[in-house]
Amino acid sequence: MKEDDSFSENLKRAIAHLMKGHVGTCLVLSSYKVAAVLKENFGTDVNISKVGRFISRFAKANNLERLGTNVPKFKIERSKFDKITFDVPKTKLGPAA
């Protein structure tokens, strides 16, 4: 398994962990929250911007509503928890122009 695949799997586990333990009507998903779960529960220290890029792709794949804040945050309604897909398309970023 490549390092990028294990990173994606850890992020998927962290998001699932957040959804499993959530009791409210909606979950606000942010890169800082996911990174904290990774560090606290899985012992993985990650780059926040890399987590943010993954969450953006995850949100797009699941048509999640983006909240109007400085730090990108996405809203997942409890009723959609069972419909969430973790099949996030991989993107390759080219060199900066």
N, CA, C and O atoms as a DFTB+ gen file, in Angstrom:
388 C
 N C O
     1  1       0.848      -1.169       0.000
     2  2       0.000       0.000       0.000
     3  2       0.897       1.236       0.000
     4  3       1.832       1.331       0.794
     5  1       0.608       2.178      -0.891
     6  2       1.391       3.391      -0.971
     7  2       1.047       4.322       0.181
     8  3      -0.004       4.184       0.807
     9  1       1.935       5.270       0.457
    10  2       1.741       6.224       1.550
    11  2       0.468       7.038       1.340
    12  3      -0.255       7.306       2.299
    13  1       0.179       7.440       0.088
    14  2      -1.007       8.239      -0.215
    15  2      -2.288       7.457       0.065
    16  3      -3.277       8.022       0.532
    17  1      -2.265       6.146      -0.223
    18  2      -3.430       5.304       0.045
    19  2      -3.681       5.176       1.548
    20  3      -4.829       5.232       1.989
    21  1      -2.627       5.008       2.330
    22  2      -2.806       4.889       3.777
    23  2      -3.271       6.222       4.367
    24  3      -4.047       6.231       5.323
    25  1      -2.812       7.338       3.819
    26  2      -3.266       8.653       4.252
    27  2      -4.773       8.787       4.012
    28  3      -5.509       9.222       4.898
    29  1      -5.227       8.414       2.819
    30  2      -6.655       8.483       2.489
    31  2      -7.466       7.571       3.398
    32  3      -8.540       7.949       3.864
    33  1      -6.960       6.387       3.646
    34  2      -7.678       5.450       4.515
    35  2      -7.791       5.995       5.935
    36  3      -8.840       5.868       6.566
    37  1      -6.725       6.597       6.438
    38  2      -6.770       7.194       7.773
    39  2      -7.781       8.335       7.835
    40  3      -8.506       8.468       8.821
    41  1      -7.834       9.155       6.793
    42  2      -8.807      10.249       6.760
    43  2     -10.237       9.713       6.721
    44  3     -11.121      10.247       7.391
    45  1     -10.460       8.685       5.957
    46  2     -11.793       8.068       5.887
    47  2     -12.197       7.531       7.259
    48  3     -13.340       7.691       7.686
    49  1     -11.247       6.894       7.944
    50  2     -11.531       6.366       9.293
    51  2     -11.849       7.497      10.268
    52  3     -12.741       7.362      11.105
    53  1     -11.125       8.610      10.165
    54  2     -11.354       9.753      11.060
    55  2     -12.732      10.369      10.827
    56  3     -13.429      10.703      11.784
    57  1     -13.127      10.521       9.571
    58  2     -14.448      11.085       9.267
    59  2     -15.540      10.139       9.747
    60  3     -16.534      10.583      10.322
    61  1     -15.366       8.841       9.519
    62  2     -16.339       7.855       9.994
    63  2     -16.431       7.887      11.518
    64  3     -17.520       7.760      12.079
    65  1     -15.293       8.057      12.185
    66  2     -15.257       8.144      13.649
    67  2     -16.045       9.362      14.134
    68  3     -16.784       9.272      15.114
    69  1     -15.891      10.485      13.461
    70  2     -16.639      11.688      13.814
    71  2     -18.146      11.479      13.641
    72  3     -18.935      11.888      14.493
    73  1     -18.537      10.849      12.546
    74  2     -19.962      10.623      12.287
    75  2     -20.547       9.638      13.296
    76  3     -21.679       9.808      13.749
    77  1     -19.785       8.621      13.644
    78  2     -20.261       7.597      14.580
    79  2     -20.533       8.176      15.964
    80  3     -21.516       7.812      16.610
    81  1     -19.668       9.073      16.416
    82  2     -19.805       9.621      17.754
    83  2     -20.666      10.867      17.842
    84  3     -20.838      11.419      18.929
    85  1     -21.206      11.319      16.726
    86  2     -21.954      12.570      16.708
    87  2     -23.420      12.342      17.067
    88  3     -24.048      11.407      16.572
    89  1     -23.964      13.208      17.937
    90  2     -25.347      13.035      18.383
    91  2     -26.280      14.135      17.885
    92  3     -27.495      13.996      18.024
    93  1     -25.768      15.213      17.315
    94  2     -26.595      16.326      16.860
    95  2     -27.279      16.039      15.532
    96  3     -27.190      14.932      15.000
    97  1     -27.962      17.047      15.004
    98  2     -28.683      16.887      13.740
    99  2     -27.788      17.078      12.526
   100  3     -28.123      16.626      11.432
   101  1     -26.655      17.742      12.706
   102  2     -25.704      17.868      11.603
   103  2     -24.291      17.937      12.155
   104  3     -24.070      18.336      13.298
   105  1     -23.352      17.544      11.330
   106  2     -21.938      17.538      11.692
   107  2     -21.230      18.579      10.836
   108  3     -21.390      18.585       9.616
   109  1     -20.455      19.453      11.450
   110  2     -19.642      20.410      10.714
   111  2     -18.255      19.798      10.583
   112  3     -17.592      19.506      11.577
   113  1     -17.837      19.613       9.355
   114  2     -16.573      18.938       9.059
   115  2     -15.533      19.974       8.650
   116  3     -15.753      20.739       7.711
   117  1     -14.411      20.002       9.346
   118  2     -13.322      20.910       8.989
   119  2     -12.000      20.155       9.046
   120  3     -11.893      19.102       9.674
   121  1     -11.008      20.710       8.383
   122  2      -9.702      20.053       8.352
   123  2      -9.085      20.001       9.751
   124  3      -8.412      19.029      10.092
   125  1      -9.306      21.029      10.555
   126  2      -8.751      21.039      11.906
   127  2      -9.381      19.955      12.774
   128  3      -8.696      19.310      13.567
   129  1     -10.685      19.759      12.621
   130  2     -11.388      18.744      13.411
   131  2     -10.906      17.346      13.023
   132  3     -10.639      16.517      13.893
   133  1     -10.795      17.085      11.730
   134  2     -10.354      15.773      11.248
   135  2      -8.900      15.525      11.662
   136  3      -8.554      14.416      12.069
   137  1      -8.052      16.547      11.559
   138  2      -6.653      16.396      11.961
   139  2      -6.546      16.104      13.456
   140  3      -5.698      15.317      13.876
   141  1      -7.400      16.733      14.258
   142  2      -7.386      16.482      15.706
   143  2      -7.793      15.047      16.008
   144  3      -7.206      14.409      16.881
   145  1      -8.792      14.533      15.296
   146  2      -9.221      13.140      15.487
   147  2      -8.100      12.188      15.100
   148  3      -7.838      11.208      15.798
   149  1      -7.439      12.479      13.985
   150  2      -6.319      11.634      13.556
   151  2      -5.221      11.596      14.616
   152  3      -4.671      10.535      14.911
   153  1      -4.912      12.741      15.177
   154  2      -3.832      12.813      16.167
   155  2      -4.240      12.160      17.487
   156  3      -3.467      11.396      18.065
   157  1      -5.442      12.455      17.965
   158  2      -5.902      11.956      19.267
   159  2      -6.215      10.460      19.259
   160  3      -5.847       9.748      20.192
   161  1      -6.890       9.980      18.215
   162  2      -7.394       8.616      18.201
   163  2      -6.543       7.628      17.410
   164  3      -6.565       6.428      17.684
   165  1      -5.792       8.129      16.426
   166  2      -5.045       7.217      15.567
   167  2      -3.537       7.467      15.608
   168  3      -2.775       6.752      14.958
   169  1      -3.100       8.483      16.373
   170  2      -1.679       8.754      16.515
   171  2      -0.993       9.221      15.249
   172  3       0.210       9.016      15.088
   173  1      -1.731       9.845      14.349
   174  2      -1.190      10.295      13.078
   175  2      -1.167      11.820      13.051
   176  3      -2.210      12.459      13.188
   177  1       0.004      12.400      12.876
   178  2       0.136      13.850      12.775
   179  2       0.240      14.189      11.289
   180  3       1.141      13.713      10.598
   181  1      -0.694      15.020      10.800
   182  2      -0.761      15.296       9.360
   183  2      -0.728      16.789       9.076
   184  3      -0.945      17.614       9.964
   185  1      -0.456      17.114       7.833
   186  2      -0.448      18.479       7.340
   187  2      -1.897      18.940       7.138
   188  3      -2.662      18.291       6.425
   189  1      -2.269      20.053       7.762
   190  2      -3.643      20.557       7.704
   191  2      -4.091      20.838       6.273
   192  3      -5.227      20.528       5.916
   193  1      -3.231      21.409       5.458
   194  2      -3.634      21.742       4.092
   195  2      -3.906      20.485       3.263
   196  3      -4.787      20.488       2.404
   197  1      -3.164      19.427       3.514
   198  2      -3.395      18.160       2.813
   199  2      -4.741      17.569       3.232
   200  3      -5.469      17.025       2.402
   201  1      -5.068      17.675       4.519
   202  2      -6.375      17.219       5.018
   203  2      -7.482      18.049       4.372
   204  3      -8.506      17.510       3.955
   205  1      -7.271      19.354       4.294
   206  2      -8.263      20.243       3.692
   207  2      -8.555      19.906       2.242
   208  3      -9.709      19.941       1.816
   209  1      -7.520      19.579       1.481
   210  2      -7.727      19.199       0.068
   211  2      -8.546      17.914      -0.034
   212  3      -9.421      17.793      -0.891
   213  1      -8.253      16.953       0.851
   214  2      -9.018      15.708       0.844
   215  2     -10.483      15.989       1.188
   216  3     -11.388      15.480       0.527
   217  1     -10.712      16.797       2.222
   218  2     -12.083      17.096       2.646
   219  2     -12.844      17.825       1.537
   220  3     -14.034      17.576       1.346
   221  1     -12.186      18.708       0.814
   222  2     -12.840      19.404      -0.299
   223  2     -13.298      18.423      -1.370
   224  3     -14.406      18.537      -1.893
   225  1     -12.432      17.449      -1.696
   226  2     -12.822      16.428      -2.683
   227  2     -13.938      15.544      -2.134
   228  3     -14.865      15.185      -2.860
   229  1     -13.849      15.193      -0.853
   230  2     -14.871      14.386      -0.184
   231  2     -16.217      15.114      -0.216
   232  3     -17.247      14.513      -0.518
   233  1     -16.199      16.414       0.097
   234  2     -17.422      17.213       0.109
   235  2     -18.029      17.312      -1.283
   236  3     -19.247      17.232      -1.443
   237  1     -17.189      17.482      -2.276
   238  2     -17.682      17.580      -3.655
   239  2     -18.313      16.260      -4.097
   240  3     -19.358      16.255      -4.747
   241  1     -17.684      15.152      -3.747
   242  2     -18.205      13.832      -4.126
   243  2     -19.546      13.531      -3.457
   244  3     -20.354      12.766      -3.985
   245  1     -19.776      14.143      -2.285
   246  2     -21.009      13.894      -1.533
   247  2     -21.985      15.062      -1.564
   248  3     -22.983      15.053      -0.845
   249  1     -21.707      16.065      -2.388
   250  2     -22.575      17.247      -2.521
   251  2     -22.890      17.874      -1.166
   252  3     -24.049      18.156      -0.861
   253  1     -21.856      18.089      -0.358
   254  2     -22.044      18.684       0.961
   255  2     -22.072      20.205       0.846
   256  3     -21.396      20.793       0.002
   257  1     -22.866      20.827       1.710
   258  2     -22.980      22.275       1.733
   259  2     -21.748      22.881       2.393
   260  3     -21.335      22.461       3.474
   261  1     -21.165      23.877       1.724
   262  2     -20.020      24.579       2.308
   263  2     -20.536      25.746       3.136
   264  3     -21.402      26.502       2.695
   265  1     -19.995      25.883       4.335
   266  2     -20.378      26.977       5.209
   267  2     -19.490      28.187       4.923
   268  3     -18.311      28.029       4.606
   269  1     -20.037      29.364       5.033
   270  2     -19.313      30.591       4.716
   271  2     -18.403      31.048       5.829
   272  3     -18.733      31.995       6.543
   273  1     -17.267      30.400       5.998
   274  2     -16.282      30.767       7.007
   275  2     -14.925      30.910       6.342
   276  3     -14.742      30.495       5.197
   277  1     -13.973      31.496       7.056
   278  2     -12.620      31.628       6.502
   279  2     -11.964      30.273       6.295
   280  3     -11.322      30.040       5.271
   281  1     -12.123      29.386       7.257
   282  2     -11.612      28.025       7.129
   283  2     -12.717      27.198       6.481
   284  3     -13.839      27.184       6.987
   285  1     -12.430      26.503       5.371
   286  2     -13.496      25.719       4.727
   287  2     -14.109      24.693       5.680
   288  3     -13.406      23.877       6.276
   289  1     -15.409      24.754       5.805
   290  2     -16.162      23.816       6.632
   291  2     -17.348      23.336       5.831
   292  3     -17.932      24.088       5.051
   293  1     -17.701      22.081       6.026
   294  2     -18.802      21.485       5.290
   295  2     -19.794      20.868       6.250
   296  3     -19.417      20.360       7.306
   297  1     -21.055      20.910       5.886
   298  2     -22.141      20.458       6.749
   299  2     -22.667      19.119       6.235
   300  3     -22.992      18.974       5.057
   301  1     -22.746      18.141       7.144
   302  2     -23.321      16.830       6.818
   303  2     -24.548      16.651       7.703
   304  3     -24.436      16.627       8.929
   305  1     -25.716      16.527       7.084
   306  2     -26.948      16.276       7.831
   307  2     -26.938      14.834       8.327
   308  3     -26.477      13.933       7.626
   309  1     -27.443      14.623       9.526
   310  2     -27.494      13.278      10.107
   311  2     -28.214      12.302       9.180
   312  3     -27.812      11.144       9.066
   313  1     -29.270      12.761       8.521
   314  2     -30.034      11.885       7.623
   315  2     -29.199      11.392       6.439
   316  3     -29.563      10.406       5.798
   317  1     -28.083      12.067       6.144
   318  2     -27.228      11.681       5.013
   319  2     -26.048      10.807       5.418
   320  3     -25.296      10.348       4.558
   321  1     -25.876      10.570       6.731
   322  2     -24.738       9.775       7.197
   323  2     -24.653       8.424       6.482
   324  3     -23.563       8.004       6.095
   325  1     -25.776       7.745       6.303
   326  2     -25.769       6.417       5.679
   327  2     -25.501       6.475       4.180
   328  3     -25.135       5.467       3.577
   329  1     -25.680       7.642       3.578
   330  2     -25.518       7.782       2.132
   331  2     -24.143       8.308       1.730
   332  3     -23.841       8.431       0.543
   333  1     -23.314       8.617       2.720
   334  2     -21.985       9.177       2.440
   335  2     -21.129       8.139       1.723
   336  3     -21.074       6.971       2.108
   337  1     -20.467       8.602       0.673
   338  2     -19.546       7.732      -0.054
   339  2     -18.112       8.156       0.259
   340  3     -17.814       9.348       0.340
   341  1     -17.257       7.205       0.430
   342  2     -15.855       7.491       0.676
   343  2     -15.020       7.279      -0.583
   344  3     -13.790       7.267      -0.522
   345  1     -15.687       7.112      -1.722
   346  2     -14.984       6.973      -2.997
   347  2     -14.636       8.367      -3.502
   348  3     -15.361       8.955      -4.304
   349  1     -13.522       8.877      -3.018
   350  2     -13.081      10.227      -3.362
   351  2     -12.115      10.144      -4.523
   352  3     -11.118       9.424      -4.453
   353  1     -12.403      10.885      -5.606
   354  2     -11.486      10.825      -6.751
   355  2     -10.132      11.411      -6.382
   356  3     -10.043      12.417      -5.679
   357  1      -9.096      10.771      -6.862
   358  2      -7.744      11.263      -6.616
   359  2      -7.428      12.295      -7.678
   360  3      -7.798      12.150      -8.844
   361  1      -6.737      13.338      -7.254
   362  2      -6.309      14.365      -8.207
   363  2      -4.807      14.523      -8.109
   364  3      -4.217      14.394      -7.036
   365  1      -4.218      14.796      -9.214
   366  2      -2.781      15.038      -9.253
   367  2      -2.596      16.535      -9.484
   368  3      -3.102      17.085     -10.463
   369  1      -1.885      17.177      -8.601
   370  2      -1.595      18.577      -8.757
   371  2      -0.271      18.710      -9.500
   372  3       0.739      18.119      -9.120
   373  1      -0.304      19.485     -10.545
   374  2       0.920      19.707     -11.314
   375  2       1.773      20.775     -10.663
   376  3       1.374      21.371      -9.663
   377  1       2.949      21.021     -11.228
   378  2       3.813      22.057     -10.664
   379  2       3.173      23.431     -10.786
   380  3       2.428      23.691     -11.730
   381  1       3.458      24.297      -9.846
   382  2       2.904      25.656      -9.878
   383  2       3.462      26.400     -11.075
   384  3       4.640      26.287     -11.412
   385  1       2.583      27.166     -11.710
   386  2       3.010      27.904     -12.925
   387  2       3.639      29.213     -12.575
   388  3       4.052      29.956     -13.464
